Amino acid sequence: MLISKRKPTHPGGILKRQYLEPLGITITELATTLDVSRKTVSEIVNEKCSVTPNMALRLASAFGTTPQLWLNLQQRHDLWVEFNKSSDWQKIQPIDLQAS
């Protein structure tokens, strides 16, 4: 399993630095565009909550990206966090798929 040593950027950080700031869009304006609450966008931008499939569809529509972009960013971030949070998963032994 290849997991980088450096924590992947949360999609909220990407949203803030590569979209909102350069385009001069506020959280409130984006929330209106996405038809969600300001709190929802704020929590994503401030990396307090995850990008859901529904939000990925909204962001993709608003910014001309794909929903997969947003979900892949979230998945990479989440997997890195879990990989580094606990080592319990390392105790799991592989199942012998050749046994009948």
Backbone hydrogen bonds in HBPLUS format (Angstrom, degrees):
<---DONOR---> <-ACCEPTOR-->    atom                        ^
c    i                          cat <-CA-CA->   ^        H-A-AA   ^      H-
h    n   atom  resd res      DA  || num        DHA   H-A  angle D-A-AA Bond
n    s   type  num  typ     dist DA aas  dist angle  dist       angle   num
A0013-GLY N   A0010-HIS O   2.89 MM   3  5.37 132.7  2.11 113.1 125.1     1
A0014-ILE N   A0010-HIS O   3.31 MM   4  6.77 152.3  2.39 148.7 156.5     2
A0015-LEU N   A0011-PRO O   2.85 MM   4  6.06 162.4  1.88 149.0 154.0     3
A0016-LYS N   A0012-GLY O   2.96 MM   4  6.11 158.0  2.01 142.0 147.6     4
A0017-ARG N   A0013-GLY O   2.92 MM   4  6.03 176.5  1.92 153.9 154.5     5
A0018-GLN N   A0014-ILE O   2.83 MM   4  5.47 158.4  1.88 147.4 153.3     6
A0019-TYR N   A0015-LEU O   3.19 MM   4  5.24 135.0  2.41 122.1 129.7     7
A0020-LEU N   A0015-LEU O   2.93 MM   5  6.29 169.0  1.94 162.6 165.7     8
A0021-GLU N   A0016-LYS O   2.94 MM   5  5.97 174.5  1.94 166.1 166.9     9
A0023-LEU N   A0019-TYR O   3.10 MM   4  5.90 152.1  2.18 145.2 153.1    10
A0024-GLY N   A0020-LEU O   2.84 MM   4  5.71 115.2  2.26 142.5 158.3    11
A0025-ILE N   A0020-LEU O   2.96 MM   5  4.77 152.0  2.04 138.3 141.8    12
A0024-GLY N   A0021-GLU O   3.19 MM   3  5.07 148.2  2.29  98.8 108.3    13
A0030-LEU N   A0026-THR O   2.97 MM   4  6.24 161.9  2.00 151.3 156.2    14
A0031-ALA N   A0027-ILE O   2.88 MM   4  6.06 159.3  1.92 149.0 155.1    15
A0032-THR N   A0028-THR O   3.04 MM   4  6.28 155.5  2.10 146.6 152.6    16
A0033-THR N   A0029-GLU O   2.98 MM   4  6.26 160.5  2.02 148.6 153.9    17
A0034-LEU N   A0030-LEU O   2.81 MM   4  6.02 159.1  1.85 156.5 162.0    18
A0035-ASP N   A0031-ALA O   2.89 MM   4  5.82 115.7  2.31 135.4 150.8    19
A0036-VAL N   A0031-ALA O   3.02 MM   5  5.14 165.4  2.04 146.0 150.2    20
A0035-ASP N   A0032-THR O   3.21 MM   3  4.98 145.1  2.34  94.2 104.5    21
A0041-VAL N   A0037-SER O   3.37 MM   4  6.79 162.5  2.40 151.2 153.2    22
A0042-SER N   A0038-ARG O   2.86 MM   4  6.03 164.8  1.88 155.2 160.5    23
A0043-GLU N   A0039-LYS O   2.89 MM   4  6.02 158.6  1.94 150.6 155.2    24
A0044-ILE N   A0040-THR O   3.25 MM   4  6.52 148.9  2.35 142.3 150.0    25
A0045-VAL N   A0041-VAL O   2.87 MM   4  6.10 176.3  1.88 163.8 164.1    26
A0046-ASN N   A0042-SER O   2.85 MM   4  5.89 153.3  1.92 147.9 155.3    27
A0048-LYS N   A0043-GLU O   2.66 MM   5  4.84 159.3  1.70 164.6 164.5    28
A0049-CYS N   A0043-GLU O   3.21 MM   6  5.55 135.8  2.42 123.3 120.1    29
A0047-GLU N   A0044-ILE O   2.93 MM   3  4.94 158.0  1.98 110.1 113.3    30
A0056-ALA N   A0052-THR O   2.82 MM   4  6.06 154.5  1.89 154.1 162.2    31
A0057-LEU N   A0053-PRO O   3.05 MM   4  6.31 151.1  2.14 145.5 151.8    32
A0058-ARG N   A0054-ASN O   3.13 MM   4  6.46 152.9  2.21 143.0 150.4    33
A0059-LEU N   A0055-MET O   2.80 MM   4  6.04 168.3  1.81 159.8 162.2    34
A0060-ALA N   A0056-ALA O   2.92 MM   4  5.96 158.8  1.97 143.9 150.4    35
A0061-SER N   A0057-LEU O   3.04 MM   4  6.18 155.6  2.10 141.4 147.8    36
A0062-ALA N   A0058-ARG O   2.95 MM   4  6.17 159.2  2.00 150.3 156.2    37
A0063-PHE N   A0059-LEU O   2.90 MM   4  5.98 161.4  1.94 154.6 158.7    38
A0064-GLY N   A0060-ALA O   2.90 MM   4  5.38 120.4  2.26 139.6 147.2    39
A0065-THR N   A0060-ALA O   3.16 MM   5  4.46 139.1  2.34 119.6 127.7    40
A0069-LEU N   A0066-THR O   3.21 MM   3  5.43 132.7  2.44 100.5 111.4    41
A0071-LEU N   A0067-PRO O   3.00 MM   4  6.29 164.5  2.03 156.6 161.6    42
A0072-ASN N   A0068-GLN O   2.72 MM   4  5.70 159.0  1.77 150.4 156.2    43
A0073-LEU N   A0069-LEU O   3.00 MM   4  6.22 158.1  2.05 148.4 154.3    44
A0074-GLN N   A0070-TRP O   3.06 MM   4  6.26 158.4  2.10 142.0 148.0    45
A0075-GLN N   A0071-LEU O   2.80 MM   4  5.98 160.6  1.84 149.0 154.8    46
A0076-ARG N   A0072-ASN O   2.93 MM   4  6.05 167.2  1.95 152.3 155.0    47
A0077-HIS N   A0073-LEU O   3.12 MM   4  6.28 161.1  2.16 145.0 150.3    48
A0078-ASP N   A0074-GLN O   2.85 MM   4  6.05 170.7  1.86 157.7 160.2    49
A0079-LEU N   A0075-GLN O   2.88 MM   4  5.95 166.7  1.90 154.7 158.3    50
A0080-TRP N   A0076-ARG O   3.11 MM   4  6.19 160.4  2.15 143.8 149.0    51
A0081-VAL N   A0077-HIS O   3.03 MM   4  6.29 163.0  2.06 153.0 157.7    52
A0082-GLU N   A0078-ASP O   2.99 MM   4  6.23 168.7  2.00 154.2 156.7    53
A0083-PHE N   A0079-LEU O   2.86 MM   4  5.94 161.5  1.90 150.4 156.3    54
A0084-ASN N   A0080-TRP O   3.06 MM   4  6.20 150.7  2.14 147.5 154.1    55
A0085-LYS N   A0081-VAL O   2.88 MM   4  5.88 122.4  2.21 142.4 158.3    56
A0085-LYS N   A0082-GLU O   3.28 MM   3  5.00 140.1  2.44  92.3 103.4    57
A0090-GLN N   A0087-SER O   2.93 MM   3  5.41 146.5  2.05 112.4 122.2    58
A0091-LYS N   A0088-ASP O   3.07 MM   3  5.64 161.9  2.10 116.5 122.1    59
A0092-ILE N   A0089-TRP O   3.31 MM   3  5.71 164.0  2.34 109.6 114.3    60
A0099-ALA N   A0096-ASP O   3.41 MM   3  5.77 155.0  2.47 104.9 111.2    61
